[in-house]
């Protein structure tokens, strides 16, 4: 269940910071929030592709 807890923490953090994110980071954040069932299986490259952003746009959402 550790993965579920980490995902829940990530979702909470994204929701807290969502309004302060740039347009591209909001795209990534929205993809993560809307696809929580599959996101744990996606690579960063897949997340970027599915969120329609550059690869380097994913890291700030996942690491801040």
KOLGU-4560 file (N, C-alpha, C; in nm, 3 decimals, padded with zeros to 5 digits):
<recs>
<n_xx: 00.081 n_yy: -00.121 n_zz: 00.000 ca_xx: 00.000 ca_yy: 00.000 ca_zz: 00.000 c_xx: 00.085 c_yy: 00.127 c_zz: 00.000 mol: A seq: 1 type: UNK>
<n_xx: 00.214 n_yy: 00.114 n_zz: 00.008 ca_xx: 00.301 ca_yy: 00.231 ca_zz: 00.008 c_xx: 00.282 c_yy: 00.313 c_zz: -00.119 mol: A seq: 2 type: UNK>
<n_xx: 00.266 n_yy: 00.246 n_zz: -00.235 ca_xx: 00.247 ca_yy: 00.315 ca_zz: -00.362 c_xx: 00.120 c_yy: 00.399 c_zz: -00.359 mol: A seq: 3 type: UNK>
<n_xx: 00.014 n_yy: 00.346 n_zz: -00.303 ca_xx: -00.113 ca_yy: 00.418 ca_zz: -00.293 c_xx: -00.096 c_yy: 00.543 c_zz: -00.207 mol: A seq: 4 type: UNK>
<n_xx: -00.024 n_yy: 00.530 n_zz: -00.098 ca_xx: 00.000 ca_yy: 00.644 ca_zz: -00.010 c_xx: 00.082 c_yy: 00.751 c_zz: -00.082 mol: A seq: 5 type: UNK>
<n_xx: 00.184 n_yy: 00.709 n_zz: -00.157 ca_xx: 00.266 ca_yy: 00.804 ca_zz: -00.231 c_xx: 00.184 c_yy: 00.873 c_zz: -00.339 mol: A seq: 6 type: UNK>
<n_xx: 00.098 n_yy: 00.799 n_zz: -00.406 ca_xx: 00.012 ca_yy: 00.858 ca_zz: -00.509 c_xx: -00.084 c_yy: 00.958 c_zz: -00.446 mol: A seq: 7 type: UNK>
<n_xx: -00.142 n_yy: 00.922 n_zz: -00.334 ca_xx: -00.234 ca_yy: 01.012 ca_zz: -00.265 c_xx: -00.162 c_yy: 01.139 c_zz: -00.222 mol: A seq: 8 type: UNK>
<n_xx: -00.040 n_yy: 01.125 n_zz: -00.172 ca_xx: 00.039 ca_yy: 01.243 ca_zz: -00.134 c_xx: 00.068 c_yy: 01.331 c_zz: -00.255 mol: A seq: 9 type: UNK>
<n_xx: 00.103 n_yy: 01.269 n_zz: -00.368 ca_xx: 00.130 ca_yy: 01.344 ca_zz: -00.490 c_xx: 00.005 c_yy: 01.418 c_zz: -00.536 mol: A seq: 10 type: UNK>
<n_xx: -00.108 n_yy: 01.351 n_zz: -00.536 ca_xx: -00.233 ca_yy: 01.414 ca_zz: -00.578 c_xx: -00.268 c_yy: 01.533 c_zz: -00.488 mol: A seq: 11 type: UNK>
<n_xx: -00.251 n_yy: 01.517 n_zz: -00.359 ca_xx: -00.279 ca_yy: 01.626 ca_zz: -00.265 c_xx: -00.187 c_yy: 01.744 c_zz: -00.290 mol: A seq: 12 type: UNK>
<n_xx: -00.060 n_yy: 01.716 n_zz: -00.311 ca_xx: 00.037 ca_yy: 01.822 ca_zz: -00.339 c_xx: 00.005 c_yy: 01.895 c_zz: -00.469 mol: A seq: 13 type: UNK>
<n_xx: -00.032 n_yy: 01.821 n_zz: -00.571 ca_xx: -00.069 ca_yy: 01.882 ca_zz: -00.700 c_xx: -00.192 c_yy: 01.971 c_zz: -00.682 mol: A seq: 14 type: UNK>
<n_xx: -00.292 n_yy: 01.922 n_zz: -00.613 ca_xx: -00.414 ca_yy: 02.001 ca_zz: -00.591 c_xx: -00.384 c_yy: 02.129 c_zz: -00.514 mol: A seq: 15 type: UNK>
<n_xx: -00.294 n_yy: 02.119 n_zz: -00.418 ca_xx: -00.258 ca_yy: 02.236 ca_zz: -00.337 c_xx: -00.188 c_yy: 02.343 c_zz: -00.421 mol: A seq: 16 type: UNK>
<n_xx: -00.101 n_yy: 02.299 n_zz: -00.513 ca_xx: -00.021 ca_yy: 02.393 ca_zz: -00.591 c_xx: -00.076 c_yy: 02.423 c_zz: -00.730 mol: A seq: 17 type: UNK>
<n_xx: -00.186 n_yy: 02.362 n_zz: -00.768 ca_xx: -00.235 ca_yy: 02.367 ca_zz: -00.905 c_xx: -00.247 c_yy: 02.510 c_zz: -00.959 mol: A seq: 18 type: UNK>
<n_xx: -00.306 n_yy: 02.599 n_zz: -00.885 ca_xx: -00.329 ca_yy: 02.735 ca_zz: -00.933 c_xx: -00.200 c_yy: 02.812 c_zz: -00.959 mol: A seq: 19 type: UNK>
<n_xx: -00.092 n_yy: 02.774 n_zz: -00.895 ca_xx: 00.035 ca_yy: 02.844 ca_zz: -00.914 c_xx: 00.120 c_yy: 02.785 c_zz: -01.027 mol: A seq: 20 type: UNK>
<n_xx: 00.075 n_yy: 02.678 n_zz: -01.088 ca_xx: 00.152 ca_yy: 02.613 ca_zz: -01.195 c_xx: 00.136 c_yy: 02.687 c_zz: -01.327 mol: A seq: 21 type: UNK>
<n_xx: 00.238 n_yy: 02.675 n_zz: -01.412 ca_xx: 00.230 ca_yy: 02.730 ca_zz: -01.547 c_xx: 00.132 c_yy: 02.647 c_zz: -01.630 mol: A seq: 22 type: UNK>
<n_xx: 00.100 n_yy: 02.697 n_zz: -01.749 ca_xx: 00.006 ca_yy: 02.628 ca_zz: -01.837 c_xx: 00.051 c_yy: 02.484 c_zz: -01.866 mol: A seq: 23 type: UNK>
<n_xx: 00.177 n_yy: 02.465 n_zz: -01.902 ca_xx: 00.229 ca_yy: 02.332 ca_zz: -01.935 c_xx: 00.229 c_yy: 02.240 c_zz: -01.812 mol: A seq: 24 type: UNK>
<n_xx: 00.268 n_yy: 02.294 n_zz: -01.698 ca_xx: 00.268 ca_yy: 02.213 ca_zz: -01.576 c_xx: 00.126 c_yy: 02.175 c_zz: -01.536 mol: A seq: 25 type: UNK>
<n_xx: 00.031 n_yy: 02.263 n_zz: -01.563 ca_xx: -00.109 ca_yy: 02.229 ca_zz: -01.535 c_xx: -00.156 c_yy: 02.114 c_zz: -01.624 mol: A seq: 26 type: UNK>
<n_xx: -00.107 n_yy: 02.109 n_zz: -01.748 ca_xx: -00.142 ca_yy: 01.997 ca_zz: -01.837 c_xx: -00.094 c_yy: 01.865 c_zz: -01.776 mol: A seq: 27 type: UNK>
<n_xx: 00.028 n_yy: 01.866 n_zz: -01.727 ca_xx: 00.084 ca_yy: 01.745 ca_zz: -01.664 c_xx: 00.004 c_yy: 01.711 c_zz: -01.538 mol: A seq: 28 type: UNK>
<n_xx: -00.020 n_yy: 01.811 n_zz: -01.456 ca_xx: -00.092 ca_yy: 01.790 ca_zz: -01.331 c_xx: -00.231 c_yy: 01.734 c_zz: -01.358 mol: A seq: 29 type: UNK>
<n_xx: -00.299 n_yy: 01.790 n_zz: -01.456 ca_xx: -00.435 ca_yy: 01.742 ca_zz: -01.490 c_xx: -00.430 c_yy: 01.597 c_zz: -01.538 mol: A seq: 30 type: UNK>
<n_xx: -00.332 n_yy: 01.565 n_zz: -01.620 ca_xx: -00.319 ca_yy: 01.426 ca_zz: -01.666 c_xx: -00.298 c_yy: 01.332 c_zz: -01.547 mol: A seq: 31 type: UNK>
<n_xx: -00.212 n_yy: 01.370 n_zz: -01.456 ca_xx: -00.184 ca_yy: 01.286 ca_zz: -01.339 c_xx: -00.310 c_yy: 01.269 c_zz: -01.254 mol: A seq: 32 type: UNK>
<n_xx: -00.380 n_yy: 01.378 n_zz: -01.230 ca_xx: -00.501 ca_yy: 01.371 ca_zz: -01.147 c_xx: -00.612 c_yy: 01.292 c_zz: -01.216 mol: A seq: 33 type: UNK>
<n_xx: -00.624 n_yy: 01.305 n_zz: -01.347 ca_xx: -00.731 ca_yy: 01.238 ca_zz: -01.420 c_xx: -00.702 c_yy: 01.091 c_zz: -01.451 mol: A seq: 34 type: UNK>
<n_xx: -00.578 n_yy: 01.050 n_zz: -01.436 ca_xx: -00.539 ca_yy: 00.913 ca_zz: -01.472 c_xx: -00.469 c_yy: 00.840 c_zz: -01.359 mol: A seq: 35 type: UNK>
<n_xx: -00.518 n_yy: 00.858 n_zz: -01.240 ca_xx: -00.451 ca_yy: 00.802 ca_zz: -01.123 c_xx: -00.446 c_yy: 00.649 c_zz: -01.124 mol: A seq: 36 type: UNK>
<n_xx: -00.538 n_yy: 00.585 n_zz: -01.195 ca_xx: -00.537 ca_yy: 00.439 ca_zz: -01.200 c_xx: -00.421 c_yy: 00.384 c_zz: -01.283 mol: A seq: 37 type: UNK>
<n_xx: -00.382 n_yy: 00.457 n_zz: -01.387 ca_xx: -00.277 ca_yy: 00.407 ca_zz: -01.476 c_xx: -00.143 c_yy: 00.477 c_zz: -01.457 mol: A seq: 38 type: UNK>
<n_xx: -00.142 n_yy: 00.589 n_zz: -01.392 ca_xx: -00.021 ca_yy: 00.672 ca_zz: -01.382 c_xx: 00.096 c_yy: 00.597 c_zz: -01.317 mol: A seq: 39 type: UNK>
<n_xx: 00.068 n_yy: 00.508 n_zz: -01.225 ca_xx: 00.176 ca_yy: 00.437 ca_zz: -01.157 c_xx: 00.250 c_yy: 00.341 c_zz: -01.249 mol: A seq: 40 type: UNK>
<n_xx: 00.190 n_yy: 00.309 n_zz: -01.363 ca_xx: 00.253 ca_yy: 00.218 ca_zz: -01.458 c_xx: 00.322 c_yy: 00.291 c_zz: -01.573 mol: A seq: 41 type: UNK>
<n_xx: 00.299 n_yy: 00.421 n_zz: -01.585 ca_xx: 00.355 ca_yy: 00.499 ca_zz: -01.695 c_xx: 00.496 c_yy: 00.546 c_zz: -01.666 mol: A seq: 42 type: UNK>
<n_xx: 00.578 n_yy: 00.552 n_zz: -01.770 ca_xx: 00.709 ca_yy: 00.615 ca_zz: -01.757 c_xx: 00.691 c_yy: 00.765 c_zz: -01.770 mol: A seq: 43 type: UNK>
<n_xx: 00.794 n_yy: 00.840 n_zz: -01.735 ca_xx: 00.788 ca_yy: 00.984 ca_zz: -01.749 c_xx: 00.767 c_yy: 01.022 c_zz: -01.896 mol: A seq: 44 type: UNK>
<n_xx: 00.830 n_yy: 00.949 n_zz: -01.986 ca_xx: 00.814 ca_yy: 00.976 ca_zz: -02.129 c_xx: 00.669 c_yy: 00.955 c_zz: -02.173 mol: A seq: 45 type: UNK>
<n_xx: 00.606 n_yy: 00.852 n_zz: -02.123 ca_xx: 00.466 ca_yy: 00.825 ca_zz: -02.157 c_xx: 00.375 c_yy: 00.933 c_zz: -02.100 mol: A seq: 46 type: UNK>
<n_xx: 00.401 n_yy: 00.974 n_zz: -01.979 ca_xx: 00.321 ca_yy: 01.082 ca_zz: -01.918 c_xx: 00.333 c_yy: 01.209 c_zz: -02.002 mol: A seq: 47 type: UNK>
<n_xx: 00.454 n_yy: 01.243 n_zz: -02.042 ca_xx: 00.475 ca_yy: 01.363 ca_zz: -02.124 c_xx: 00.399 c_yy: 01.352 c_zz: -02.255 mol: A seq: 48 type: UNK>
<n_xx: 00.409 n_yy: 01.237 n_zz: -02.319 ca_xx: 00.340 ca_yy: 01.218 ca_zz: -02.447 c_xx: 00.188 c_yy: 01.229 c_zz: -02.431 mol: A seq: 49 type: UNK>
<n_xx: 00.135 n_yy: 01.162 n_zz: -02.331 ca_xx: -00.010 ca_yy: 01.163 ca_zz: -02.311 c_xx: -00.062 c_yy: 01.298 c_zz: -02.263 mol: A seq: 50 type: UNK>
<n_xx: 00.021 n_yy: 01.373 n_zz: -02.191 ca_xx: -00.017 ca_yy: 01.507 ca_zz: -02.146 c_xx: 00.010 c_yy: 01.612 c_zz: -02.253 mol: A seq: 51 type: UNK>
<n_xx: 00.073 n_yy: 01.571 n_zz: -02.363 ca_xx: 00.105 ca_yy: 01.659 ca_zz: -02.475 c_xx: 00.198 c_yy: 01.773 c_zz: -02.434 mol: A seq: 52 type: UNK>
<n_xx: 00.304 n_yy: 01.736 n_zz: -02.362 ca_xx: 00.406 ca_yy: 01.833 ca_zz: -02.320 c_xx: 00.544 c_yy: 01.774 c_zz: -02.346 mol: A seq: 53 type: UNK>
<n_xx: 00.645 n_yy: 01.857 n_zz: -02.337 ca_xx: 00.782 ca_yy: 01.810 ca_zz: -02.349 c_xx: 00.819 c_yy: 01.730 c_zz: -02.224 mol: A seq: 54 type: UNK>
<n_xx: 00.912 n_yy: 01.641 n_zz: -02.241 ca_xx: 00.956 ca_yy: 01.554 ca_zz: -02.132 c_xx: 00.998 c_yy: 01.634 c_zz: -02.008 mol: A seq: 55 type: UNK>
<n_xx: 01.071 n_yy: 01.743 n_zz: -02.028 ca_xx: 01.120 ca_yy: 01.821 ca_zz: -01.913 c_xx: 01.009 c_yy: 01.894 c_zz: -01.838 mol: A seq: 56 type: UNK>
<n_xx: 00.888 n_yy: 01.894 n_zz: -01.890 ca_xx: 00.776 ca_yy: 01.956 ca_zz: -01.819 c_xx: 00.717 c_yy: 01.866 c_zz: -01.711 mol: A seq: 57 type: UNK>
<n_xx: 00.750 n_yy: 01.738 n_zz: -01.716 ca_xx: 00.692 ca_yy: 01.644 ca_zz: -01.620 c_xx: 00.765 c_yy: 01.650 c_zz: -01.486 mol: A seq: 58 type: UNK>
<n_xx: 00.895 n_yy: 01.663 n_zz: -01.488 ca_xx: 00.974 ca_yy: 01.656 ca_zz: -01.366 c_xx: 00.935 c_yy: 01.758 c_zz: -01.259 mol: A seq: 59 type: UNK>
<n_xx: 00.913 n_yy: 01.885 n_zz: -01.293 ca_xx: 00.876 ca_yy: 01.981 ca_zz: -01.188 c_xx: 00.749 c_yy: 01.944 c_zz: -01.113 mol: A seq: 60 type: UNK>
<n_xx: 00.654 n_yy: 01.882 n_zz: -01.181 ca_xx: 00.529 ca_yy: 01.842 ca_zz: -01.114 c_xx: 00.555 c_yy: 01.726 c_zz: -01.019 mol: A seq: 61 type: UNK>
<n_xx: 00.644 n_yy: 01.638 n_zz: -01.057 ca_xx: 00.670 ca_yy: 01.520 ca_zz: -00.975 c_xx: 00.769 c_yy: 01.545 c_zz: -00.861 mol: A seq: 62 type: UNK>
<n_xx: 00.847 n_yy: 01.650 n_zz: -00.869 ca_xx: 00.954 ca_yy: 01.668 ca_zz: -00.772 c_xx: 00.938 c_yy: 01.784 c_zz: -00.675 mol: A seq: 63 type: UNK>
<n_xx: 00.852 n_yy: 01.877 n_zz: -00.701 ca_xx: 00.840 ca_yy: 01.992 ca_zz: -00.610 c_xx: 00.762 c_yy: 01.958 c_zz: -00.487 mol: A seq: 64 type: UNK>
</recs>
